[in-house]
Amino acid sequence: MPKMKTKKAAAKRFSLTASGKVKYKKMNLRHILTKKSSKRKRNLRKSGYVNPAATGQIKKKLLPYG
């Protein structure tokens, strides 16, 4: 059976941690920043973690060798 291909779009957006969680960069921090509060922008800088229910799907279908 041939190797599975990694979905490159997903590989650019998600990364796996050592404990197996899926990490991603939060959205809404690119433009129109004047109307957003400093607290909101500060929290958007931190990375987010995918819900454990969806982690299996991402690891199996999008990042098979991650």
PDB file with SEQRES, HELIX, SHEET and CRYST1 records, atoms N, CA, C and O in Angstrom:
SEQRES   1 A   66  MET PRO LYS MET LYS THR LYS LYS ALA ALA ALA LYS ARG          
SEQRES   2 A   66  PHE SER LEU THR ALA SER GLY LYS VAL LYS TYR LYS LYS          
SEQRES   3 A   66  MET ASN LEU ARG HIS ILE LEU THR LYS LYS SER SER LYS          
SEQRES   4 A   66  ARG LYS ARG ASN LEU ARG LYS SER GLY TYR VAL ASN PRO          
SEQRES   5 A   66  ALA ALA THR GLY GLN ILE LYS LYS LYS LEU LEU PRO TYR          
SEQRES   6 A   66  GLY                                                          
HELIX    1 AA1 LYS A    8  ARG A   13  1                                   6    
HELIX    2 AA2 SER A   38  ARG A   45  1                                   8    
HELIX    3 AA3 PRO A   52  GLN A   57  1                                   6    
HELIX    4 AA4 ILE A   58  LEU A   62  3                                   5    
SHEET    1 AA1 3 PHE A  14  LEU A  16  0                                        
SHEET    2 AA1 3 VAL A  22  LYS A  25 -1                                        
SHEET    3 AA1 3 SER A  47  TYR A  49 -1                                        
CRYST1    1.000    1.000    1.000  90.00  90.00  90.00 P 1           1          
ATOM      1  N   MET A   1       0.845  -1.185   0.000  1.00  0.00           N  
ATOM      2  CA  MET A   1       0.000   0.000   0.000  1.00  0.00           C  
ATOM      3  C   MET A   1       0.889   1.247   0.000  1.00  0.00           C  
ATOM      4  O   MET A   1       1.862   1.305   0.752  1.00  0.00           O  
ATOM      5  N   PRO A   2       0.571   2.246  -0.833  1.00  0.00           N  
ATOM      6  CA  PRO A   2       1.429   3.442  -0.897  1.00  0.00           C  
ATOM      7  C   PRO A   2       1.305   4.291   0.365  1.00  0.00           C  
ATOM      8  O   PRO A   2       0.358   4.162   1.142  1.00  0.00           O  
ATOM      9  N   LYS A   3       2.284   5.153   0.536  1.00  0.00           N  
ATOM     10  CA  LYS A   3       2.258   6.064   1.675  1.00  0.00           C  
ATOM     11  C   LYS A   3       1.088   7.034   1.538  1.00  0.00           C  
ATOM     12  O   LYS A   3       0.672   7.372   0.430  1.00  0.00           O  
ATOM     13  N   MET A   4       0.564   7.475   2.679  1.00  0.00           N  
ATOM     14  CA  MET A   4      -0.477   8.489   2.672  1.00  0.00           C  
ATOM     15  C   MET A   4       0.174   9.853   2.513  1.00  0.00           C  
ATOM     16  O   MET A   4       1.269  10.087   3.024  1.00  0.00           O  
ATOM     17  N   LYS A   5      -0.501  10.755   1.802  1.00  0.00           N  
ATOM     18  CA  LYS A   5       0.027  12.106   1.657  1.00  0.00           C  
ATOM     19  C   LYS A   5      -0.485  12.987   2.788  1.00  0.00           C  
ATOM     20  O   LYS A   5      -1.649  12.906   3.181  1.00  0.00           O  
ATOM     21  N   THR A   6       0.398  13.823   3.300  1.00  0.00           N  
ATOM     22  CA  THR A   6       0.012  14.818   4.294  1.00  0.00           C  
ATOM     23  C   THR A   6      -0.695  15.950   3.572  1.00  0.00           C  
ATOM     24  O   THR A   6      -0.252  16.373   2.504  1.00  0.00           O  
ATOM     25  N   LYS A   7      -1.790  16.449   4.139  1.00  0.00           N  
ATOM     26  CA  LYS A   7      -2.457  17.629   3.591  1.00  0.00           C  
ATOM     27  C   LYS A   7      -1.601  18.833   3.952  1.00  0.00           C  
ATOM     28  O   LYS A   7      -1.526  19.219   5.119  1.00  0.00           O  
ATOM     29  N   LYS A   8      -0.955  19.428   2.948  1.00  0.00           N  
ATOM     30  CA  LYS A   8       0.023  20.481   3.209  1.00  0.00           C  
ATOM     31  C   LYS A   8      -0.609  21.729   3.816  1.00  0.00           C  
ATOM     32  O   LYS A   8       0.033  22.429   4.600  1.00  0.00           O  
ATOM     33  N   ALA A   9      -1.854  22.010   3.464  1.00  0.00           N  
ATOM     34  CA  ALA A   9      -2.537  23.164   4.060  1.00  0.00           C  
ATOM     35  C   ALA A   9      -2.690  22.972   5.564  1.00  0.00           C  
ATOM     36  O   ALA A   9      -2.524  23.917   6.335  1.00  0.00           O  
ATOM     37  N   ALA A  10      -3.006  21.754   5.977  1.00  0.00           N  
ATOM     38  CA  ALA A  10      -3.146  21.460   7.403  1.00  0.00           C  
ATOM     39  C   ALA A  10      -1.787  21.474   8.095  1.00  0.00           C  
ATOM     40  O   ALA A  10      -1.679  21.905   9.243  1.00  0.00           O  
ATOM     41  N   ALA A  11      -0.749  21.005   7.403  1.00  0.00           N  
ATOM     42  CA  ALA A  11       0.589  20.960   7.996  1.00  0.00           C  
ATOM     43  C   ALA A  11       1.098  22.366   8.297  1.00  0.00           C  
ATOM     44  O   ALA A  11       1.860  22.565   9.243  1.00  0.00           O  
ATOM     45  N   LYS A  12       0.672  23.350   7.485  1.00  0.00           N  
ATOM     46  CA  LYS A  12       1.086  24.736   7.716  1.00  0.00           C  
ATOM     47  C   LYS A  12       0.319  25.372   8.864  1.00  0.00           C  
ATOM     48  O   LYS A  12       0.800  26.325   9.478  1.00  0.00           O  
ATOM     49  N   ARG A  13      -0.865  24.860   9.160  1.00  0.00           N  
ATOM     50  CA  ARG A  13      -1.720  25.481  10.173  1.00  0.00           C  
ATOM     51  C   ARG A  13      -1.663  24.807  11.531  1.00  0.00           C  
ATOM     52  O   ARG A  13      -1.873  25.461  12.553  1.00  0.00           O  
ATOM     53  N   PHE A  14      -1.384  23.520  11.560  1.00  0.00           N  
ATOM     54  CA  PHE A  14      -1.394  22.761  12.812  1.00  0.00           C  
ATOM     55  C   PHE A  14      -0.019  22.189  13.096  1.00  0.00           C  
ATOM     56  O   PHE A  14       0.750  21.910  12.175  1.00  0.00           O  
ATOM     57  N   SER A  15       0.289  22.014  14.375  1.00  0.00           N  
ATOM     58  CA  SER A  15       1.497  21.290  14.763  1.00  0.00           C  
ATOM     59  C   SER A  15       1.147  20.424  15.962  1.00  0.00           C  
ATOM     60  O   SER A  15       0.219  20.732  16.710  1.00  0.00           O  
ATOM     61  N   LEU A  16       1.884  19.353  16.142  1.00  0.00           N  
ATOM     62  CA  LEU A  16       1.615  18.423  17.229  1.00  0.00           C  
ATOM     63  C   LEU A  16       2.578  18.662  18.380  1.00  0.00           C  
ATOM     64  O   LEU A  16       3.763  18.919  18.167  1.00  0.00           O  
ATOM     65  N   THR A  17       2.065  18.578  19.598  1.00  0.00           N  
ATOM     66  CA  THR A  17       2.911  18.716  20.777  1.00  0.00           C  
ATOM     67  C   THR A  17       3.440  17.335  21.165  1.00  0.00           C  
ATOM     68  O   THR A  17       3.026  16.320  20.604  1.00  0.00           O  
ATOM     69  N   ALA A  18       4.344  17.312  22.114  1.00  0.00           N  
ATOM     70  CA  ALA A  18       4.932  16.040  22.550  1.00  0.00           C  
ATOM     71  C   ALA A  18       3.900  15.136  23.207  1.00  0.00           C  
ATOM     72  O   ALA A  18       4.020  13.912  23.158  1.00  0.00           O  
ATOM     73  N   SER A  19       2.881  15.742  23.825  1.00  0.00           N  
ATOM     74  CA  SER A  19       1.862  14.932  24.496  1.00  0.00           C  
ATOM     75  C   SER A  19       0.747  14.508  23.551  1.00  0.00           C  
ATOM     76  O   SER A  19      -0.180  13.814  23.967  1.00  0.00           O  
ATOM     77  N   GLY A  20       0.819  14.917  22.272  1.00  0.00           N  
ATOM     78  CA  GLY A  20      -0.159  14.474  21.294  1.00  0.00           C  
ATOM     79  C   GLY A  20      -1.283  15.450  21.025  1.00  0.00           C  
ATOM     80  O   GLY A  20      -2.196  15.139  20.260  1.00  0.00           O  
ATOM     81  N   LYS A  21      -1.241  16.625  21.636  1.00  0.00           N  
ATOM     82  CA  LYS A  21      -2.265  17.631  21.366  1.00  0.00           C  
ATOM     83  C   LYS A  21      -1.977  18.303  20.027  1.00  0.00           C  
ATOM     84  O   LYS A  21      -0.846  18.286  19.542  1.00  0.00           O  
ATOM     85  N   VAL A  22      -3.016  18.896  19.436  1.00  0.00           N  
ATOM     86  CA  VAL A  22      -2.863  19.622  18.175  1.00  0.00           C  
ATOM     87  C   VAL A  22      -2.931  21.109  18.486  1.00  0.00           C  
ATOM     88  O   VAL A  22      -3.906  21.596  19.058  1.00  0.00           O  
ATOM     89  N   LYS A  23      -1.869  21.829  18.094  1.00  0.00           N  
ATOM     90  CA  LYS A  23      -1.727  23.239  18.402  1.00  0.00           C  
ATOM     91  C   LYS A  23      -1.938  24.051  17.132  1.00  0.00           C  
ATOM     92  O   LYS A  23      -1.579  23.601  16.044  1.00  0.00           O  
ATOM     93  N   TYR A  24      -2.518  25.246  17.257  1.00  0.00           N  
ATOM     94  CA  TYR A  24      -2.727  26.115  16.098  1.00  0.00           C  
ATOM     95  C   TYR A  24      -2.607  27.572  16.502  1.00  0.00           C  
ATOM     96  O   TYR A  24      -2.675  27.904  17.685  1.00  0.00           O  
ATOM     97  N   LYS A  25      -2.429  28.440  15.517  1.00  0.00           N  
ATOM     98  CA  LYS A  25      -2.359  29.887  15.738  1.00  0.00           C  
ATOM     99  C   LYS A  25      -3.760  30.446  15.655  1.00  0.00           C  
ATOM    100  O   LYS A  25      -4.507  30.123  14.732  1.00  0.00           O  
ATOM    101  N   LYS A  26      -4.126  31.288  16.619  1.00  0.00           N  
ATOM    102  CA  LYS A  26      -5.468  31.860  16.638  1.00  0.00           C  
ATOM    103  C   LYS A  26      -5.646  32.891  15.537  1.00  0.00           C  
ATOM    104  O   LYS A  26      -4.683  33.524  15.105  1.00  0.00           O  
ATOM    105  N   MET A  27      -6.881  33.055  15.086  1.00  0.00           N  
ATOM    106  CA  MET A  27      -7.182  33.992  14.008  1.00  0.00           C  
ATOM    107  C   MET A  27      -7.505  35.380  14.569  1.00  0.00           C  
ATOM    108  O   MET A  27      -7.568  35.573  15.783  1.00  0.00           O  
ATOM    109  N   ASN A  28      -7.707  36.336  13.665  1.00  0.00           N  
ATOM    110  CA  ASN A  28      -8.139  37.713  13.963  1.00  0.00           C  
ATOM    111  C   ASN A  28      -7.032  38.593  14.531  1.00  0.00           C  
ATOM    112  O   ASN A  28      -7.316  39.495  15.319  1.00  0.00           O  
ATOM    113  N   LEU A  29      -5.791  38.358  14.154  1.00  0.00           N  
ATOM    114  CA  LEU A  29      -4.711  39.232  14.630  1.00  0.00           C  
ATOM    115  C   LEU A  29      -3.889  39.770  13.452  1.00  0.00           C  
ATOM    116  O   LEU A  29      -2.703  40.058  13.615  1.00  0.00           O  
ATOM    117  N   ARG A  30      -4.494  39.908  12.285  1.00  0.00           N  
ATOM    118  CA  ARG A  30      -3.765  40.352  11.099  1.00  0.00           C  
ATOM    119  C   ARG A  30      -4.033  41.803  10.734  1.00  0.00           C  
ATOM    120  O   ARG A  30      -3.100  42.533  10.398  1.00  0.00           O  
ATOM    121  N   HIS A  31      -5.280  42.233  10.792  1.00  0.00           N  
ATOM    122  CA  HIS A  31      -5.595  43.617  10.428  1.00  0.00           C  
ATOM    123  C   HIS A  31      -6.829  44.072  11.194  1.00  0.00           C  
ATOM    124  O   HIS A  31      -7.462  43.280  11.892  1.00  0.00           O  
ATOM    125  N   ILE A  32      -7.169  45.353  11.061  1.00  0.00           N  
ATOM    126  CA  ILE A  32      -8.247  45.999  11.818  1.00  0.00           C  
ATOM    127  C   ILE A  32      -8.016  45.781  13.322  1.00  0.00           C  
ATOM    128  O   ILE A  32      -8.883  45.274  14.033  1.00  0.00           O  
ATOM    129  N   LEU A  33      -6.846  46.170  13.773  1.00  0.00           N  
ATOM    130  CA  LEU A  33      -6.472  45.937  15.166  1.00  0.00           C  
ATOM    131  C   LEU A  33      -6.843  47.099  16.080  1.00  0.00           C  
ATOM    132  O   LEU A  33      -6.794  46.967  17.302  1.00  0.00           O  
ATOM    133  N   THR A  34      -7.217  48.246  15.490  1.00  0.00           N  
ATOM    134  CA  THR A  34      -7.480  49.424  16.322  1.00  0.00           C  
ATOM    135  C   THR A  34      -8.738  49.257  17.164  1.00  0.00           C  
ATOM    136  O   THR A  34      -8.805  49.774  18.279  1.00  0.00           O  
ATOM    137  N   LYS A  35      -9.725  48.548  16.654  1.00  0.00           N  
ATOM    138  CA  LYS A  35     -10.978  48.393  17.400  1.00  0.00           C  
ATOM    139  C   LYS A  35     -10.932  47.252  18.410  1.00  0.00           C  
ATOM    140  O   LYS A  35     -11.849  47.109  19.219  1.00  0.00           O  
ATOM    141  N   LYS A  36      -9.884  46.440  18.375  1.00  0.00           N  
ATOM    142  CA  LYS A  36      -9.764  45.324  19.305  1.00  0.00           C  
ATOM    143  C   LYS A  36      -9.016  45.776  20.552  1.00  0.00           C  
ATOM    144  O   LYS A  36      -8.047  46.532  20.474  1.00  0.00           O  
ATOM    145  N   SER A  37      -9.479  45.305  21.692  1.00  0.00           N  
ATOM    146  CA  SER A  37      -8.859  45.713  22.953  1.00  0.00           C  
ATOM    147  C   SER A  37      -7.477  45.070  23.101  1.00  0.00           C  
ATOM    148  O   SER A  37      -7.173  44.056  22.472  1.00  0.00           O  
ATOM    149  N   SER A  38      -6.656  45.686  23.946  1.00  0.00           N  
ATOM    150  CA  SER A  38      -5.312  45.156  24.190  1.00  0.00           C  
ATOM    151  C   SER A  38      -5.378  43.765  24.800  1.00  0.00           C  
ATOM    152  O   SER A  38      -4.564  42.898  24.483  1.00  0.00           O  
ATOM    153  N   LYS A  39      -6.355  43.560  25.680  1.00  0.00           N  
ATOM    154  CA  LYS A  39      -6.513  42.251  26.319  1.00  0.00           C  
ATOM    155  C   LYS A  39      -6.837  41.185  25.281  1.00  0.00           C  
ATOM    156  O   LYS A  39      -6.297  40.080  25.325  1.00  0.00           O  
ATOM    157  N   ARG A  40      -7.720  41.524  24.347  1.00  0.00           N  
ATOM    158  CA  ARG A  40      -8.106  40.568  23.303  1.00  0.00           C  
ATOM    159  C   ARG A  40      -6.918  40.242  22.409  1.00  0.00           C  
ATOM    160  O   ARG A  40      -6.689  39.077  22.082  1.00  0.00           O  
ATOM    161  N   LYS A  41      -6.159  41.264  22.010  1.00  0.00           N  
ATOM    162  CA  LYS A  41      -4.997  41.037  21.148  1.00  0.00           C  
ATOM    163  C   LYS A  41      -3.932  40.213  21.858  1.00  0.00           C  
ATOM    164  O   LYS A  41      -3.277  39.371  21.246  1.00  0.00           O  
ATOM    165  N   ARG A  42      -3.765  40.460  23.151  1.00  0.00           N  
ATOM    166  CA  ARG A  42      -2.774  39.705  23.931  1.00  0.00           C  
ATOM    167  C   ARG A  42      -3.155  38.232  24.014  1.00  0.00           C  
ATOM    168  O   ARG A  42      -2.293  37.358  23.920  1.00  0.00           O  
ATOM    169  N   ASN A  43      -4.453  37.955  24.192  1.00  0.00           N  
ATOM    170  CA  ASN A  43      -4.898  36.565  24.268  1.00  0.00           C  
ATOM    171  C   ASN A  43      -4.845  35.876  22.912  1.00  0.00           C  
ATOM    172  O   ASN A  43      -4.690  34.656  22.847  1.00  0.00           O  
ATOM    173  N   LEU A  44      -4.971  36.637  21.830  1.00  0.00           N  
ATOM    174  CA  LEU A  44      -4.897  36.045  20.498  1.00  0.00           C  
ATOM    175  C   LEU A  44      -3.467  35.649  20.134  1.00  0.00           C  
ATOM    176  O   LEU A  44      -3.261  34.821  19.247  1.00  0.00           O  
ATOM    177  N   ARG A  45      -2.481  36.233  20.813  1.00  0.00           N  
ATOM    178  CA  ARG A  45      -1.087  35.875  20.538  1.00  0.00           C  
ATOM    179  C   ARG A  45      -0.772  34.451  20.967  1.00  0.00           C  
ATOM    180  O   ARG A  45       0.074  33.786  20.369  1.00  0.00           O  
ATOM    181  N   LYS A  46      -1.454  33.988  22.002  1.00  0.00           N  
ATOM    182  CA  LYS A  46      -1.185  32.639  22.510  1.00  0.00           C  
ATOM    183  C   LYS A  46      -1.714  31.602  21.531  1.00  0.00           C  
ATOM    184  O   LYS A  46      -2.670  31.855  20.798  1.00  0.00           O  
ATOM    185  N   SER A  47      -1.092  30.453  21.527  1.00  0.00           N  
ATOM    186  CA  SER A  47      -1.560  29.392  20.633  1.00  0.00           C  
ATOM    187  C   SER A  47      -2.773  28.708  21.243  1.00  0.00           C  
ATOM    188  O   SER A  47      -2.925  28.650  22.463  1.00  0.00           O  
ATOM    189  N   GLY A  48      -3.631  28.193  20.376  1.00  0.00           N  
ATOM    190  CA  GLY A  48      -4.818  27.477  20.818  1.00  0.00           C  
ATOM    191  C   GLY A  48      -4.615  25.986  20.645  1.00  0.00           C  
ATOM    192  O   GLY A  48      -3.715  25.548  19.930  1.00  0.00           O  
ATOM    193  N   TYR A  49      -5.455  25.217  21.302  1.00  0.00           N  
ATOM    194  CA  TYR A  49      -5.396  23.766  21.200  1.00  0.00           C  
ATOM    195  C   TYR A  49      -6.732  23.251  20.687  1.00  0.00           C  
ATOM    196  O   TYR A  49      -7.790  23.702  21.126  1.00  0.00           O  
ATOM    197  N   VAL A  50      -6.678  22.315  19.765  1.00  0.00           N  
ATOM    198  CA  VAL A  50      -7.880  21.760  19.160  1.00  0.00           C  
ATOM    199  C   VAL A  50      -8.613  20.913  20.192  1.00  0.00           C  
ATOM    200  O   VAL A  50      -7.997  20.261  21.035  1.00  0.00           O  
ATOM    201  N   ASN A  51      -9.938  20.934  20.109  1.00  0.00           N  
ATOM    202  CA  ASN A  51     -10.793  20.133  20.974  1.00  0.00           C  
ATOM    203  C   ASN A  51     -10.393  18.654  20.853  1.00  0.00           C  
ATOM    204  O   ASN A  51     -10.199  18.166  19.739  1.00  0.00           O  
ATOM    205  N   PRO A  52     -10.265  17.937  21.970  1.00  0.00           N  
ATOM    206  CA  PRO A  52      -9.856  16.520  21.898  1.00  0.00           C  
ATOM    207  C   PRO A  52     -10.740  15.653  21.009  1.00  0.00           C  
ATOM    208  O   PRO A  52     -10.276  14.651  20.466  1.00  0.00           O  
ATOM    209  N   ALA A  53     -12.014  16.028  20.854  1.00  0.00           N  
ATOM    210  CA  ALA A  53     -12.902  15.249  19.998  1.00  0.00           C  
ATOM    211  C   ALA A  53     -12.482  15.329  18.538  1.00  0.00           C  
ATOM    212  O   ALA A  53     -12.652  14.365  17.792  1.00  0.00           O  
ATOM    213  N   ALA A  54     -11.935  16.471  18.120  1.00  0.00           N  
ATOM    214  CA  ALA A  54     -11.527  16.658  16.725  1.00  0.00           C  
ATOM    215  C   ALA A  54     -10.053  16.326  16.499  1.00  0.00           C  
ATOM    216  O   ALA A  54      -9.605  16.245  15.355  1.00  0.00           O  
ATOM    217  N   THR A  55      -9.306  16.135  17.570  1.00  0.00           N  
ATOM    218  CA  THR A  55      -7.872  15.856  17.436  1.00  0.00           C  
ATOM    219  C   THR A  55      -7.626  14.577  16.653  1.00  0.00           C  
ATOM    220  O   THR A  55      -6.726  14.529  15.814  1.00  0.00           O  
ATOM    221  N   GLY A  56      -8.406  13.551  16.914  1.00  0.00           N  
ATOM    222  CA  GLY A  56      -8.220  12.276  16.215  1.00  0.00           C  
ATOM    223  C   GLY A  56      -8.423  12.395  14.723  1.00  0.00           C  
ATOM    224  O   GLY A  56      -7.674  11.802  13.947  1.00  0.00           O  
ATOM    225  N   GLN A  57      -9.426  13.153  14.304  1.00  0.00           N  
ATOM    226  CA  GLN A  57      -9.686  13.325  12.879  1.00  0.00           C  
ATOM    227  C   GLN A  57      -8.536  14.052  12.199  1.00  0.00           C  
ATOM    228  O   GLN A  57      -8.119  13.668  11.106  1.00  0.00           O  
ATOM    229  N   ILE A  58      -8.021  15.093  12.835  1.00  0.00           N  
ATOM    230  CA  ILE A  58      -6.929  15.860  12.231  1.00  0.00           C  
ATOM    231  C   ILE A  58      -5.678  15.001  12.122  1.00  0.00           C  
ATOM    232  O   ILE A  58      -5.000  15.020  11.095  1.00  0.00           O  
ATOM    233  N   LYS A  59      -5.368  14.254  13.164  1.00  0.00           N  
ATOM    234  CA  LYS A  59      -4.161  13.430  13.145  1.00  0.00           C  
ATOM    235  C   LYS A  59      -4.273  12.283  12.141  1.00  0.00           C  
ATOM    236  O   LYS A  59      -3.280  11.910  11.518  1.00  0.00           O  
ATOM    237  N   LYS A  60      -5.471  11.721  11.980  1.00  0.00           N  
ATOM    238  CA  LYS A  60      -5.645  10.569  11.101  1.00  0.00           C  
ATOM    239  C   LYS A  60      -5.734  10.969   9.630  1.00  0.00           C  
ATOM    240  O   LYS A  60      -5.086  10.369   8.773  1.00  0.00           O  
ATOM    241  N   LYS A  61      -6.551  11.998   9.347  1.00  0.00           N  
ATOM    242  CA  LYS A  61      -6.828  12.340   7.944  1.00  0.00           C  
ATOM    243  C   LYS A  61      -5.871  13.383   7.378  1.00  0.00           C  
ATOM    244  O   LYS A  61      -5.471  13.293   6.217  1.00  0.00           O  
ATOM    245  N   LEU A  62      -5.504  14.369   8.185  1.00  0.00           N  
ATOM    246  CA  LEU A  62      -4.732  15.486   7.648  1.00  0.00           C  
ATOM    247  C   LEU A  62      -3.242  15.370   7.901  1.00  0.00           C  
ATOM    248  O   LEU A  62      -2.431  15.739   7.052  1.00  0.00           O  
ATOM    249  N   LEU A  63      -2.880  14.858   9.067  1.00  0.00           N  
ATOM    250  CA  LEU A  63      -1.454  14.748   9.431  1.00  0.00           C  
ATOM    251  C   LEU A  63      -1.132  13.299   9.782  1.00  0.00           C  
ATOM    252  O   LEU A  63      -0.849  13.006  10.943  1.00  0.00           O  
ATOM    253  N   PRO A  64      -1.166  12.387   8.817  1.00  0.00           N  
ATOM    254  CA  PRO A  64      -1.014  10.964   9.148  1.00  0.00           C  
ATOM    255  C   PRO A  64       0.344  10.597   9.720  1.00  0.00           C  
ATOM    256  O   PRO A  64       0.448   9.621  10.463  1.00  0.00           O  
ATOM    257  N   TYR A  65       1.392  11.352   9.395  1.00  0.00           N  
ATOM    258  CA  TYR A  65       2.734  11.028   9.909  1.00  0.00           C  
ATOM    259  C   TYR A  65       3.236  12.084  10.878  1.00  0.00           C  
ATOM    260  O   TYR A  65       4.442  12.196  11.102  1.00  0.00           O  
ATOM    261  N   GLY A  66       2.327  12.862  11.457  1.00  0.00           N  
ATOM    262  CA  GLY A  66       2.707  13.951  12.342  1.00  0.00           C  
ATOM    263  C   GLY A  66       3.110  13.491  13.710  1.00  0.00           C  
ATOM    264  O   GLY A  66       3.456  14.311  14.561  1.00  0.00           O  
TER     265      GLY A  66                                                      
END                                                                             
